[in-house]
Amino acid sequence: MVGLFEKHVQTRSDIVNNLTIMGFGFWGSGPNTAMSFATLKDWDQRSTSVDEELNAAGEAMAAANEGEIFSLKPPAIEELGTTSGFSLRLQDRANHGEKALAAAAAAAQLTQIASQSKLLSDVRVDGLPRGPSITLEVDRQKASALGVAYSTISDTLGGAVRSTYVNDFPRGGRLQQVIVQAEPASRMQVDDILNLHVRSETGQMVRLSEIVTAEWATIPLQVTRYNGYPSISISGSATQGVSSGKAVDEIERLALKLPKGFAVEWTGQSLQERQSGAQAPMLMAFSFLIVFLVLAALYESWTVPLSVMLVVPLGVIGAVIAVHLRGLENDVFFKVGLITLIGLSAKNAVLIVEFARKCQRDGQGLADVVEAARLRLRPIVMTSLAFTLGVVPLVIASGPSSETQNAIGTGLFGGMISGTVLAVFFVPVFHVVVTRFGRRRERS
């Protein structure tokens, strides 16, 4: 299978190097495990993207039926996981047992129903599958009757299958070690191990087959725990055009269909994303509060900042519509743009409210705030237009990290348009309503 993948790599002109490590993998090591790292050319020197290379590798290896092959991207943030996408641990919190967790009740069921979801792709169980194992049972009573100590049996098996350090000896001015180990031809089969002899207390040699029996069994090659519970690692990714947040929500919804006693815990980047996503509303509210308090200190009033801050939702509406029309995700970069819009939207309202307050101090009525909006229209449009045109390169960006630039730029572009156009009409209304409400409270 490794040769099949290396042949595929040779047909891809955008891959400059491929490193294959036999017997090692991120989720386990063994003779039936391998991992390859394919290095692509720089962005400006290749004609395909990473996703296109992954799809091509998946199609080329789809015909291989000797094992499971996954083509994965590295994690977006180093040290948070081994691949991109989401990662979780399926826990057995009710002690259903290893078989229930690994096969019917948990992992196989979750991956099966996840494969039918349109929001998820490549949902898989990480780690090595169950495999054959040999258990050597020692008949202690018979060994004791023959005068063979259990430690002697253990040392013989350890030295034959593994190795045993004996001592050191000087040779040629250097100190070298003496290591005892059976020849490979003498330990390839189970019968070879059982044909070994151990020395009894009387000095006689006893064949291991007389006191040791071998039993074959299929057992898990890996036993892992997460937060104290038996668990299985599961990874996957969202389908094209679906945000990682929706994929995480979908996994949690599908996990509810599992039998009672099984639970999902997020790890790596998915855990950080889940925790930071819950903090996003609080961060938005805190940013809104900071701007409000700064304006309150500037105007020495609570009503004037309130009329200014009521324009912020008008900018958010435009940002949400722009991102939705372009098919982008509601990710952390879009939320960064929303926080920026709080100050930008308030800036336009400040230009109108500040001029309206000056007109009121000159003796004009409260309703004359409309005249302030008309007089301040030109500076509002000029400053907003300058910033809006400034984010156009982010909106149309392509190449490396273009997704992050598009997310930030598109939200700011749409938010500035709606915040500028609607502010001219709604800020005077907000100012009049809030000011009159404040005066009524003072009178009462």
N, C-alpha and C positions, 0 to 999 in steps of 0.2 A: 504493500500500500504506500509505503514511503517512496518507492521507486515510481509509482504512478503519479504521485504529487510532484516529484522532481521533474518528471517528463512534462507535466503541465506547466511548471514554472519556466522551463526552457522555451516554451511557445509564447510567453508573455514578454513583450519587448520593454514594458515599463518596469519590470522587476530586475534589479541590478544584482541582487545577491540573495542567496537562500542558505540558511544554516539549519541543519537537522540534528537534533540530539536524540539518540536512541536510548530507550529505557527510562526516560524521564518525562514527567508532565507536571503541570501545575497542581493537579488533583490526585497525584499518585505516581509511584514508580514501579516498574516491572518490565519483564521481557516483552510484553505485548503492548508497550506504551512508547510513544514517540511524539516529538513536538518540533515544528519547523517555524523559523522566523524569516519571513520574506521582507526584504527591504526594497522600497520603491524609489524611483527617481524623484528629484525635486519637483515641486508643483508645476513650475513653468517649463519643465522638460518632458512631462508626460502628457498623454492624451486621455487617460482614464482616471477616475477617482478611486478612492479606497473602496467605496461601496460596490463599484463596478467590478473591481478585482475580486472582492469577496464573492459576488454572485457568480463570476466566471469560475472561481475555484470550486464553489459548491456544485455547479452544474457538471464540472469535469469529474468530480469525485462521487457523484450521485450513483454511478454504476458499480462502485465498489461495494461488495456485500460481505467482506471479510471482517468488518468492524465498523465503528462509528467514527466519522471524521467531521470536525467542526472548523469553519473558517471564521476567525474572530478578530476584532479590532482591539488594540491596546486600550486601557482605561483612559478616560479624558483627564483624570487627575491621578498623578503618580502616587503609588503606595496605597491607593484606595481601590483594592480589588486587583484582579489580574486581567480582566477583559472589560470591554465597554458593555453597556446595557445594565440590567438590574441583577442583583444577587440577593438571595435570601436563604434562610435555613428553615426547613420544615421540622418541627419538633414533636416528639412523642411525649406529651405531658401526662398521659394516663397509663403509661407502662403497658402499651399494647404489645410490645415486643418488636424485635428487629425485623422479622419477616413481614409483619403488618406495616411497619414503617417503610420498608424498602420496596415492597411489591404492591399487593392488591389495595391495601387500605389507604396508602398515602402517596408515595412518590409517583408510582405509575399512574395512579388515578389523576393526580393533579396535572402531570404533564400531558395526559391524554385529553382532558377537558380543555387545557390551555391551548393545545394545538388546534382546537376547533374555534377559538376566538379570533376575530378579525383584527383585534388590537395587539395581539402578541405574535411573536415569531421566534423560532429557534429555542423554545423552552426545553431545557434538558437537565438531566441529573448529572452533577459533577462528581467525579471520583471513579474509582474502579468498581466494576460490577462484582457480584458474588463469584467466587472461583473455587476450584478443587483444592483440598488441603489434606494432608496426611497427619493422623494422630497416632502416636506411639503409646500403647498402653503397656505398662510394666506390671507384671505379676509379682508383687512384692513378697507374697508368701513363698512362692516357688524360688524366687531369687534368694530369700533368706535361708531357705532349706539347702540351697546349693552353695551357700557361703559367699554370695556376691552382694557387695554393698551397693546401695542405690547411687551413692556418689561416684562409684566406679563406672556404672552404666552411663551416668550423665557425662562424665569426663570423656568416655570413649566416644559417645555420640557427638559431643561438642567438638572434639578434636578431629573426628573423621569428616563431619559435614562442614564445619566451620574451620577452625584452626585453634591450636593451643600453643601458647608461649611456654618454652621450657627454661631456657637460661641464655646467658651471653657467653661468648668466648672470643679471645683475642686472635686476630689473624692478620698478618701483614701490617701490624701497627694500628689496626682498627678494631673496634669492638663490634661484633656482629651478633645477631640474634639467632636462636634456634627455634624454628617454628615447625610444629608437627601437624600434618594434614594428610588425609587419604588422597591417593591419586584420583584424578577425575574419572577414569574408567572404573574405579572401584566404588564410586558413590553416585552413579548415574541413575540406578534403579533402586526401588525399595528392597528388593531381594539382596542387592549388594550391601545395603546397610545391615540387614538382618543376618548376613553371613559373617559379620564381624565377630570377634571373640573378645571376651573380657576374662580377667584373671580372678579366680575365687580366692578365699582366704587360705585354702589348702595348696594353692599354687597351680591348680588345674585350670585349663582354658575352657570356658563355657560359651557356646554359640548364642548370640543375642536372640535368635529365633526361638530358643528354648524358653525364654522368660519375657520376651517382648512380642506383641502382636501389633500389626499395622491396620488402621481403619481409614478408608477414604470417606471424605465428607465435603459438602459444598457449604462454605461459610463466607461471611463478609470479609473481604480483604482489608477493609477500613472500617473502624468504629470510631465515630466522632461524637462529641458533645458540644452543645452551645448553650451557655448560661446554665449548665448543669443538667440539661436534658439530652437524651439521645436525639440526634438530628441527622439530616441529609441536606447537602448543599445543592441548590437549584439555581440555575442562571437562565437568562433569556434576554430578549430585547423587544422593543416596540416595533411595529410594522412601519413602513415608510409613511411619513406624514402624521404619525401619532406621537404625542408628547410622552416623555418618560413618566410624567405624573399620572396620565391616564392609564398607562401600562401597569403602574404600581397599584392603582385603584382596582384595575381589572383582576390582578392576581389576588388581592385581598377579597374581592367578591367571590372568586372561584374557590378560594380556600374555605369559605363558609359551607361549601357543599361536602367537605370531607367529614368523616365520622367524628363524633365528639372525642376530645382528647388530643387532637392534632391542632397545632397553631403555627403561624408564620411569623418569623422574626427577620427583619431586614439587616443586612450587613454592608460594610464597605461604603461605596458612594451612594447606594440607595438609602442607607440609613441616614447619611448626612443630608441627602436631598429631602427625605421625609421630615427630618427635624427642622431644616431651614424653611421648608414650605409652610410648616405650621407657624413659623415666626414672621412670615411675610405680612399678614394683616396687621400684626402688632407694629412692625417696622413702618408700614404706611401710616398708621395712626400716629405713631411717635413723630414722624417727619411732619405730618400735618400740624401736630401740636406745637412743634418747635417754630414753624413758620408763623403760626397764629400768635404765639407769645412774643415773637420778635416784632410783629406788626402792632400788637397791643402796647408794647413798650414804646414804639415809635410814635403812635398816635395818642397814647395815654387814654385809650378808650377800648371798651370791649365790643361795641357795636360796629365800629368801622372795620376792624379786622374780620369780623364775621361776614360782612357784606363782600369783602375781598375774597375770602376763602370759599364762598359759595360758588365761585366760578371754576374751581378746580374740577368738579365732576363734569363740566362741559368739555374740558380738555381730555379727561379720561375716556369719555364717550367716543371721541374721534380716534383715540389711540386703539381702543378695542375694535372699532369698526375696521380700521386700516389693517391691523394684524389679521383679523378674521378674513377679510377679502383677499389677502395675499396668501392665506393658508399657512401662516406661521404658528408656532406653539406659544402657549402661555408659560414661558420659562422664566428663569431668574433674570435673564438679560432684559426681557420685556418689563419686569418689575423694576429694574434699575431705571428704565426709561420713564416709568410712571412716577417714581420719586423725583426725577428731574422735572417732570411736568408740573409738579406742585408749585415749585418756585417760578417756572416760566408762565404758568397761567395766572398766578397771583401778581406777577409783574405787570401784565396788561391791565388788570383791575386797579392796581395802585395808581397807574397813570390817570385813570378816569376819576377815581375817588379823591385823589390828592387835588386835582384841579377843581372838582366839585366843592370840596371843603373851602378852597380859596374863594370861590364865587359866593359861597354862603357867608364868609367873613366880610365880603364886600357889600353885603346887604341883599343879595339875590335870594329868591325863594328856593325851597327844597326841590321843587319840580324842575328847576332850571339845570338839574344835573344832566338832562338830555343834551343841553347845549355844550356841557363839558365833554360829553362823549363825542360830539361832532367836532369840536375843536381839537381834541386829542387823537382823532382818528389817524391823522397822518403819521405822527411818531409811533403809534401802536403798530400800524401796518409796516412801516419801515423796519422797526426793530424785529418784529416777528418774521418778516420776509427774509431778513438777513440771516436769522437763525435757521429758518426752515430750509433755505437754500444751502446753508452750511451742512445740514445733515443729509442732503441728497447723495453725496458719495457713499454714506453708510447704507442708504436704501438700495443702491444699485451695485454694491460691492460684490465682487466675485473672487474666488481663489481661497487661500487658506484663511480660516476663521471668518469666512463670509457669513456663516449662519449667525454668529453673535452680532456682527455689525448690522446685518439685515434686521434682526430682532429689535435692537436698540433704535436704529434709524427709522424703521417703519413706524414704531410706536410714537416717537417724537414728532415725525412728520405729520401723521394724522392728528395727533393731539394738538399741535400748534395751529393747524388749520381750523379745527373746530373751536379751539379755545379762543382764537383771534376773532373769528367771524361771529360766534355767539356772544362773546364778551361785550362787544359793542352794543348789542341789543339788551342783554340781560343784566349787565352790571348796574346800569342806572336803576332798573327795577329793584334789584337786590338792595342797593343803597337806600332808596326811598323807603322800602318796606321795613328794613332793619332799623333805620334811623327813627321812623315813626313809632315802631314798636318799642324802641329804647326810651323815647320821650314819654310814652304812655306809662311805662314802668316807673320812670322817675316821678311822674305826677302822682301816681298811686302810692 
